[in-house]
Amino acid sequence: MALRFASFLAVLLLLTLPASAQSPTQGGNAALAPMLEWPAFPDALESAKESNRIVLVDVWSRNCGWCRKQQTEVYTQPYLQAYLLDTFELGRLDIDLDSDTLSYRGYTLSSQMLSAGFGATATPTTIFLEPDGSYITRLAGFHAYEDFFGVIRYIGSHAFREMSFEDFLQKEGE
């Protein structure tokens, strides 16, 4: 009888293992994707005009440890990466670069000036723009995978046009 019960428990445990596998909204380092390729900011805006996708701009600095952490621990998550590549046009601004020249909405600015114009006072900062380049919002600082992916889905699904972030999270949890 004890042997039957032990066998039953073993089979039950084996059957429940797949149920505990990570869902698309869970992070994990089991199978990280390669680092993202970040097009230049002007290229992202140009692509967005054609694709009609929201632009996600990564404002970063070479000297920023949190930026490296965001790149290696968050942006390498396969589900997040797939969602980003399917939903957004990606671009990047170096907050320290003041010697380049970018054109944005009739202005000529450096990456540093444009970053400041978007309200990025520190790195990393994630900026979201409409396909025509108009500003939507920004997310300052490093955010762990779960939190960051929630924001990405909120913006990428266009839910921000109809509901608060809290309502979006509640609706997703249903």
C-alpha positions as CSV (number, residue, x, y, z in Angstrom):
1,M,0.0,0.0,0.0
2,A,2.8,2.4,0.9
3,L,4.6,1.6,-2.4
4,R,1.4,2.3,-4.4
5,F,1.0,5.6,-2.6
6,A,4.6,6.6,-3.3
7,S,4.2,5.6,-6.9
8,F,1.0,7.7,-7.2
9,L,2.8,10.7,-5.7
10,A,5.7,10.3,-8.1
11,V,3.4,10.2,-11.1
12,L,1.4,13.2,-9.7
13,L,4.6,15.2,-9.3
14,L,5.7,14.4,-12.8
15,L,2.4,15.4,-14.3
16,T,2.5,18.8,-12.5
17,L,6.0,19.7,-13.5
18,P,5.0,21.2,-16.9
19,A,2.4,23.3,-15.1
20,S,5.2,25.0,-13.2
21,A,7.2,26.0,-16.3
22,Q,7.7,29.6,-16.8
23,S,4.8,31.5,-18.5
24,P,5.5,34.1,-21.2
25,T,5.2,36.8,-18.5
26,Q,7.8,35.2,-16.3
27,G,11.5,36.0,-16.6
28,G,14.3,33.6,-16.2
29,N,17.8,33.0,-17.5
30,A,17.3,29.5,-18.8
31,A,17.3,30.5,-22.5
32,L,18.3,34.1,-23.0
33,A,18.0,35.6,-26.4
34,P,20.9,37.4,-28.0
35,M,21.4,41.1,-27.3
36,L,19.0,43.4,-29.2
37,E,20.3,45.4,-32.1
38,W,19.4,49.1,-31.5
39,P,18.9,51.2,-34.7
40,A,19.8,54.8,-34.6
41,F,17.0,57.2,-33.4
42,P,16.4,58.7,-36.9
43,D,16.2,55.2,-38.4
44,A,13.6,54.2,-35.9
45,L,11.4,57.3,-36.7
46,E,11.7,56.6,-40.4
47,S,10.7,53.0,-40.0
48,A,7.8,54.0,-37.8
49,K,6.4,56.2,-40.5
50,E,6.2,53.1,-42.8
51,S,5.2,50.5,-40.2
52,N,2.8,52.7,-38.2
53,R,4.3,51.3,-35.0
54,I,5.0,53.0,-31.7
55,V,8.7,53.9,-31.2
56,L,10.5,52.7,-28.1
57,V,13.6,54.7,-27.5
58,D,16.3,53.4,-25.1
59,V,18.1,56.4,-23.5
60,W,21.4,55.0,-22.2
61,S,24.9,55.8,-21.3
62,R,28.1,53.8,-21.7
63,N,29.0,54.4,-18.1
64,C,25.6,53.3,-16.7
65,G,25.6,50.0,-14.8
66,W,21.8,49.9,-14.7
67,C,21.8,50.3,-18.5
68,R,24.0,47.2,-18.8
69,K,21.8,45.3,-16.4
70,Q,18.7,46.3,-18.4
71,Q,20.4,45.1,-21.6
72,T,21.6,41.8,-20.3
73,E,18.9,40.8,-17.8
74,V,15.7,42.3,-19.3
75,Y,16.1,42.9,-23.0
76,T,17.5,39.4,-23.5
77,Q,14.3,37.7,-22.3
78,P,12.9,35.8,-25.3
79,Y,9.2,36.7,-24.8
80,L,9.9,40.3,-24.2
81,Q,12.2,40.5,-27.2
82,A,9.7,38.8,-29.5
83,Y,7.0,41.2,-28.3
84,L,9.3,44.2,-28.8
85,L,10.3,43.2,-32.3
86,D,6.7,42.4,-33.4
87,T,5.2,45.5,-31.9
88,F,7.6,48.5,-31.8
89,E,10.2,50.3,-33.8
90,L,13.3,50.4,-31.7
91,G,15.8,53.3,-31.4
92,R,18.5,54.5,-29.1
93,L,19.9,57.8,-27.8
94,D,23.1,58.2,-25.9
95,I,22.4,60.7,-23.1
96,D,26.1,61.7,-23.0
97,L,26.5,62.4,-26.7
98,D,26.6,66.1,-27.4
99,S,28.6,66.2,-30.6
100,D,26.1,64.6,-33.0
101,T,23.3,66.2,-34.9
102,L,19.7,64.9,-35.0
103,S,16.6,66.4,-36.7
104,Y,13.4,66.0,-34.7
105,R,10.2,67.8,-35.5
106,G,11.9,70.8,-37.1
107,Y,14.7,71.1,-34.5
108,T,18.3,70.2,-34.8
109,L,19.6,68.8,-31.6
110,S,22.3,66.5,-30.1
111,S,21.3,63.2,-28.6
112,Q,22.0,64.7,-25.2
113,M,19.7,67.7,-25.9
114,L,16.9,65.5,-27.3
115,S,17.1,63.1,-24.4
116,A,16.7,66.1,-22.0
117,G,13.8,67.3,-24.1
118,F,12.1,64.0,-23.6
119,G,12.6,64.4,-19.9
120,A,15.3,61.8,-19.5
121,T,17.4,63.1,-16.6
122,A,19.1,59.8,-15.8
123,T,19.7,56.4,-17.4
124,P,18.2,54.1,-18.4
125,T,15.1,55.8,-19.5
126,T,12.6,54.4,-22.0
127,I,10.7,56.8,-24.2
128,F,7.6,56.0,-26.1
129,L,6.7,57.9,-29.2
130,E,3.7,57.7,-31.7
131,P,4.6,56.6,-35.2
132,D,4.6,60.3,-36.2
133,G,7.2,61.0,-33.5
134,S,5.0,62.7,-31.0
135,Y,5.6,62.0,-27.4
136,I,3.5,59.4,-25.5
137,T,5.4,58.9,-22.2
138,R,8.6,57.8,-20.5
139,L,9.6,55.2,-18.0
140,A,12.7,56.2,-15.9
141,G,15.1,53.8,-14.4
142,F,15.8,50.1,-14.4
143,H,12.8,47.8,-14.1
144,A,12.9,44.1,-13.6
145,Y,11.4,41.9,-16.3
146,E,7.9,41.4,-14.9
147,D,7.3,45.1,-14.3
148,F,9.0,46.2,-17.5
149,F,7.1,43.7,-19.7
150,G,3.8,44.9,-18.1
151,V,4.5,48.5,-19.2
152,I,5.6,47.3,-22.6
153,R,2.4,45.4,-23.1
154,Y,0.3,48.3,-21.9
155,I,1.9,50.7,-24.4
156,G,2.2,48.2,-27.2
157,S,-1.4,47.1,-27.0
158,H,-2.5,50.7,-27.2
159,A,-4.4,50.2,-23.9
160,F,-3.0,53.5,-22.6
161,R,-5.4,55.2,-24.9
162,E,-8.4,53.7,-23.1
163,M,-7.5,52.9,-19.5
164,S,-5.1,53.4,-16.7
165,F,-2.2,51.2,-16.1
166,E,-3.8,49.8,-13.0
167,D,-7.0,48.9,-14.9
168,F,-4.9,47.3,-17.5
169,L,-3.0,45.1,-15.0
170,Q,-6.3,44.2,-13.3
171,K,-7.9,43.3,-16.7
172,E,-4.8,41.2,-17.6
173,G,-5.1,39.3,-14.3
174,E,-8.7,38.2,-15.0
